[in-house]
Amino acid sequence: MTTLFLARHGETFWHAEHRYAGKADVGLTDEGLRQAEALALWSADARLDAVYSSTLERAVMTAEPSARAIGEIVETDPDLSEVGFGVGEGRTLDELRPEHSAAVDAFIARPAEEVLPGGERGLDGITRYLRAFDRIEAAFPNGRVLVSCHGTALRLVLCHLLGTDPNRYRELMPAVQNCSVTALEYTAGSARLYAFNVPADGAAHRY
């Protein structure tokens, strides 16, 4: 099995305002940069073999300090990008409701299956993540890899791997903190979860 440490990227300008940032490139706030440095401190002592990232700027900016800490470069994979939110990009649900109330209601009720106009199904995001995980496992069998990724996609794929309806991801995992670490052992599309949403500056997630 390959040990994957999944870390949501640092805080962005949009997330600080509760705006959807799916495929859009949004930079990190000063707090997000600080969070990335805290993750790098953890990474330096985590016996990592590699650091992977989504191709989106916020994830790469988060991954780079950790890669430097272990003397490696960031390996990017577009399949690790966030789920696309279509017309929701850069907007809040309250801003979307006047024009897209039915789509918003459907998306809230079944977020893995329903999409905001122009968006991507959560189920398709799960498929992408599993492809990326399979490639990482093939490259680092029995290795330890940090993956800088995204909050919605992370929760969706965890639900799938743990045999839970991904439409319930908000109910079961209401929040993923920026630069928190989720640790799991992964092989061939299945996983064992060891920790979820642990702060990078905590001491309890050194596996």
N, C-alpha and C positions, 0 to 999 in steps of 0.2 A: 504493500500500500504506500501511496504518496501522502505525506502530511501537507495539507494546504492550510495556510493562514490567510483567511479572507479579510481584508481591511477596507472598509468604506473610506473613500477619499476625504480629505479635509474640507472644512467649511468653505462654501462659495458665497459670492454676493447674492445669488438668487436663493440659495437654500436658507440663508439668514432671514429672508423675507417670505419663506414658505412658497417659493415659486418653483414650478416644475422645471427641471433641467435634465432632459433626456439625452438626445443626440447633440444638443447645443453645446458649444465650447464655452465654458465659464471659468474664469480664473479663481484662485483661492484668495480669501481674505487674509489679513495679517494673522488672525486667529487660526485659519486653516494652515498657513505656513508653519505656525508654532506646533500645531497638532502633527504635521508631517515630520517635524524634527523630533517630537516625542516618540513617534513610531520608529524613527531611525535609531534612537537610543535602544529601544527594545530589539530591533533587528540586529544590531551589532552583537548581541548576546544570545541570539536565537538559533545559532548553528544553521543558518539558511544556506541553501545551495544556489538559489536564484531568486530574482524578483521579476514578476510579471505584472503587466498593467493593461487596462483598457487603453485604447488610442486617444481617448478624450483628454484634453489638457489638464483638467482638475485631477484626474487619476494619475497621469504621468508626473505632474508636479508633486503629488503625494509620494509616488514611488521613488523618485530620484534620490532623495536623501538616504533612504534605506539601501538602495543599490550601492551608493557611494560607501556606506558604512560597512558593507561586506566586500568591497572591491570588485563589484560587478557592474554591468550596464543593465538598464531596464529592457526586458523583452516585451514588446507590445503585441497585442492580439486584438483585432477589431471585434471578435466574438465576445470579448469581455466588456463591451460598451453597454451603457445603460439602455433599458427599454425606451423606445421612442414614444413621446407623448403628443405628437402632432400639434394641433392648435393649442395644446396646453403649454407648450414650451415658453418659458418666461412669464407664465401667468399663474394666478392662484385659482382655486376652484370657485371662489366667490366671483372672480372676474369672468370666468367661463360660463357660469350659470345663465345669465340673461340670454345668451345666444345659443347655448348648447345644453339646455337643462336635461333633456331626455338622455343624451349621451353621457352626461356627468353622472346621472342617477344609475345608469347601466354600468358604467365604469366602477362606481363605488360598490355596487352590489356584486359584480363578478369581474374583478380587476385582472384576472388571468386570461379571461376569454373575451371581454369587451374592450373596445379601444375608444379613446377620444378621436375625433375626426383627423385622419392622416397619421394616426399613431400605429404602434406595433403591438400585436397581442403578447401578453405576458408569457403565454405558452411557447411562443416562438423565441422569446428571450431565453427561456429555460433550455431549449434545444441548442441555442448558440453556446450557452455557458457549459453545457455538458461536452460539446465538441472541444471547447478550449481546455476543459479539465482533462479530457482524454489525451490531448496533445501534451499537456504538461506531465501527465503520468508517464507517457511513453518516453519523454525526454529525461525525466528524473524518477525512475522507479525506485521506491524506498527513499526518495529524497524529501527535502523540506523546502517548501516554496511559498514565498509571500506573494499574494495576488491583490493588487490595488484595484478595487472595483466600485460598485455602485449599490446604493441602499435598496432600491426596489428589486433589481435583478438578483441581488444576493438573497433576499428573503424568498423570492419566488423559487429559486433553485434549491434552497434549503428545504422548503416545503416538499418539493418533488423528491428529493433524496431521502427525506425522512418519512415518506409515504403519507403525507398530509395534503389535503386539497389546497392547491396554491391560491385558490380564490379567498382563502382564509388568512393570507399572509399578514394583512393589517391587524386582524383580530389577535393572531397568535404572537406576532412580533411587531408591536405597535411602533417601535422606533429602533433605528440602528445609529449609534453615536458615531460622529466623524472620527476616523482613524481608530475605532475600536477593532478588536481582533476576534474573529471567529475561527476556531481550530477544528479541523476534521481530518480523518483518514479517508482517502478516496481511492477507489479502484473500480474500473469497469462499470461506471454508472451507478455505483452504490457508495454509501459513506457511513462512517460512525462519527457522531458529533461529540467533541470533548469540551468545547466552551463556546459561548455565544456572547458577543457584544461586550467583551472585556476591555476596559480602557487600556490604551497602549502604555500608559505610565503606571499601570498596576503591576503587582508582583505575582499574581495568581495564575498567569497564563504562560508559564515557561515550561513547555512540554518537551 
